[in-house]
Amino acid sequence: MKRVFLVAALLAVTSCASNSGSMSKAKILPREAVASALRDEGLAPPRAVAGEWKQITKGKVVGATALATVGALFGGDRIWIGAGPRKDVPMEGYADLDEGGEVWSNDEKALFDDPALAMAEAVKRLARERGVRVDPVSRYSIVANAAVWRLDYDRMSGTDDYRVHYGIHTTVSDGGTVVQNSYCEGASQVKRSLGDWLANDRVEIRKAATAIGSRCADHWFEELGLSSMVVTEDSVRAIEQGVLQ
């Protein structure tokens, strides 16, 4: 009975949200059209929405499982706690985050503590070489949103098996209309103990966030076919006038 009520409530909330005028309009365009528009019209300074950082630790899971087990025992259910792998390999695989690209100087390798903030800055820095000028008055804008940003473990047994997981949702808008969506996800190739990730003011997490930002910026440009500089009359003129920043 509770499940029926919950489904009905969710449907009601969804219906209300879809009927409200607060939702962004969307008119998804072919990637080639978006790329051409960005080359011609430029891109407003990239923006970002920081994610909610989460730490999924073994201690927390064990504690939550113990509480759930007590409840299940009183309810007559059975719970099995496995020590095998908890997560599937991310769709885009494990990322070598030691390769931060050429976006950051050596002093900037741990500049950001959130990958969406890093991606916004990386897009701004890479735009020039990809043939897109950053123009404050452009009607085209990009927002990077860290939908997934967490430290999580692979299996209950073992110690050095924590990875950072990320998922950045990126939207390009023409005025108030979304014209392109992109998603960049993965997890760190390297595994460390919880203590090593959190040591020295979380420097390894900040390094990962900064590297993820440049990685996802590259991913976004590649999806649009802007992985290399395309020379046009407009881009040459913009370079000569010093508009590209």
C-alpha positions in Angstrom: 0.0 0.0 0.0 2.9 2.4 0.8 4.5 1.7 -2.6 1.2 2.6 -4.4 1.0 5.8 -2.4 4.6 6.8 -3.1 4.3 6.2 -6.8 1.1 8.3 -6.9 2.8 11.1 -5.0 5.8 11.1 -7.4 3.5 11.2 -10.4 1.6 14.1 -8.9 4.8 16.0 -8.3 6.1 15.3 -11.8 2.9 16.5 -13.3 2.9 19.7 -11.3 6.5 20.4 -12.3 5.9 19.7 -16.0 2.9 22.1 -15.9 4.7 24.9 -14.2 6.5 27.6 -16.2 9.7 27.2 -14.1 11.2 24.5 -16.2 13.8 25.5 -18.9 12.7 25.2 -22.5 14.7 22.8 -24.7 15.1 22.6 -28.4 18.0 20.2 -28.9 20.0 21.0 -32.1 22.4 18.9 -34.1 25.9 19.2 -32.7 27.2 20.6 -35.9 24.7 23.4 -35.7 25.7 24.2 -32.1 29.4 24.2 -33.0 28.8 26.5 -36.0 26.8 28.9 -33.9 29.5 29.0 -31.2 32.2 29.7 -33.8 30.1 32.5 -35.3 28.5 34.0 -32.2 31.0 33.2 -29.5 30.3 31.9 -26.0 29.4 33.8 -22.8 31.9 33.2 -19.9 31.2 29.6 -18.7 29.4 29.1 -15.5 29.3 26.2 -13.0 27.1 24.6 -10.3 29.2 22.9 -7.7 28.2 19.4 -6.7 27.3 18.1 -3.3 30.5 16.3 -2.1 29.8 12.9 -0.6 32.0 10.4 1.1 30.7 6.8 1.1 32.9 5.1 3.7 32.8 1.5 4.9 32.1 2.6 8.4 29.0 4.5 7.4 27.7 1.7 5.3 28.3 -0.9 8.0 26.5 1.3 10.5 23.5 1.9 8.2 23.4 -1.8 7.3 23.4 -2.8 11.0 20.4 -0.5 11.6 18.6 -1.9 8.6 19.4 -5.4 9.7 17.8 -4.8 13.2 14.7 -3.4 11.5 14.6 -6.4 9.1 14.9 -8.9 11.9 11.9 -7.4 13.6 10.1 -7.3 10.2 10.9 -10.9 9.4 13.1 -10.1 6.4 16.6 -11.3 5.6 19.6 -9.2 4.6 22.9 -10.4 3.1 26.0 -8.3 3.3 28.4 -9.1 0.6 32.1 -8.3 0.4 32.3 -8.4 -3.4 32.4 -5.5 -5.8 29.7 -2.8 -5.2 30.0 -0.7 -8.4 30.0 -1.5 -12.0 32.8 0.0 -14.1 31.7 3.5 -15.2 30.5 3.8 -18.8 33.5 5.9 -19.8 35.9 3.7 -17.8 38.5 4.6 -15.2 40.3 7.9 -15.8 44.0 8.5 -15.5 43.8 11.7 -13.6 47.5 12.2 -13.4 47.3 13.5 -16.9 45.7 16.9 -16.4 46.4 18.1 -19.9 48.1 21.4 -20.7 45.4 23.6 -19.3 46.9 24.0 -15.8 50.4 25.1 -14.8 52.3 23.1 -12.2 51.1 25.5 -9.5 47.4 25.0 -10.5 47.3 21.2 -10.4 45.2 21.3 -7.2 43.4 24.6 -7.9 39.8 23.4 -7.6 37.9 21.3 -5.1 34.9 20.7 -7.5 35.2 19.4 -11.0 32.4 21.5 -12.5 34.2 24.7 -11.4 37.4 23.4 -12.9 35.5 22.5 -16.2 34.1 26.0 -16.5 37.6 27.5 -16.2 39.1 24.9 -18.6 36.4 25.6 -21.3 37.2 29.3 -21.0 40.9 28.6 -21.4 40.6 26.1 -24.3 38.0 28.1 -26.2 40.5 30.2 -28.2 42.4 27.2 -29.7 39.1 25.5 -30.5 38.0 28.5 -32.6 35.4 29.9 -30.1 35.7 33.4 -28.7 34.6 34.1 -25.1 32.2 37.1 -25.4 30.3 38.5 -22.4 27.5 39.6 -24.7 27.0 36.3 -26.6 23.6 34.9 -26.3 25.1 31.4 -26.1 26.0 30.2 -22.6 27.3 27.0 -21.0 26.7 25.7 -17.5 28.6 22.7 -16.0 26.8 20.9 -13.1 28.5 18.4 -11.0 25.7 15.9 -10.7 28.0 13.2 -9.2 31.0 14.0 -7.0 31.9 11.5 -4.4 34.6 9.3 -2.8 33.5 5.7 -2.8 35.0 2.2 -2.2 35.1 -0.8 -4.5 34.6 -3.6 -2.0 34.1 -4.1 1.7 37.3 -6.1 2.1 40.7 -4.5 1.6 41.9 -1.0 2.5 43.4 0.9 -0.4 40.3 0.7 -2.6 38.7 4.1 -2.6 38.2 6.0 -5.9 36.7 9.5 -6.7 33.6 9.2 -8.9 32.3 12.1 -11.0 29.5 13.0 -13.4 29.2 16.5 -15.0 26.1 17.5 -16.8 26.7 20.3 -19.3 24.1 22.4 -21.1 24.4 25.0 -23.8 21.6 27.5 -24.0 20.6 30.0 -26.7 19.0 32.7 -24.5 16.7 30.7 -22.3 16.4 27.6 -24.5 18.7 24.6 -24.0 20.1 23.5 -27.4 22.7 20.9 -26.3 23.2 18.5 -23.5 26.4 16.6 -22.6 27.4 14.2 -19.9 31.0 13.3 -18.8 31.4 10.6 -16.2 33.9 8.2 -14.8 36.0 7.3 -11.8 39.7 7.6 -10.9 41.9 4.8 -12.2 44.1 5.1 -9.1 42.8 3.7 -5.8 43.9 5.0 -2.4 43.1 4.5 1.2 40.6 6.8 2.8 43.3 8.4 4.8 45.5 9.1 1.8 42.7 10.8 -0.1 41.9 13.0 2.8 45.5 13.8 3.9 47.1 17.3 3.5 43.9 19.2 3.2 42.5 16.8 0.6 45.2 17.7 -1.9 44.7 14.4 -3.9 41.0 15.1 -4.2 41.6 18.6 -5.4 44.1 17.3 -7.9 41.5 14.9 -9.1 38.8 17.6 -9.4 41.1 19.9 -11.4 42.2 17.1 -13.8 38.5 16.0 -14.2 37.6 19.6 -15.2 40.1 19.7 -18.1 39.2 16.1 -19.1 35.5 16.9 -19.3 36.2 20.2 -21.1 38.0 18.2 -23.8 35.1 15.7 -23.8 32.6 18.5 -24.5 34.7 20.1 -27.3 35.2 16.7 -28.9 31.4 16.0 -28.8 30.8 19.2 -30.7 33.6 18.5 -33.2 35.6 21.3 -31.8 38.6 19.2 -30.8 40.9 21.1 -33.0 41.2 24.7 -34.2 39.2 25.5 -37.4 40.4 28.6 -39.1 37.7 30.8 -40.5 37.6 34.4 -41.6 35.7 35.4 -38.5 38.2 33.6 -36.2 41.2 35.2 -37.9 39.6 38.6 -37.7 38.8 38.0 -34.0 42.4 37.0 -33.3 43.7 40.0 -35.1 41.5 42.3 -33.1 42.4 40.6 -29.8 38.9 39.5 -29.1 39.8 35.9 -28.2 40.8 35.7 -24.6 
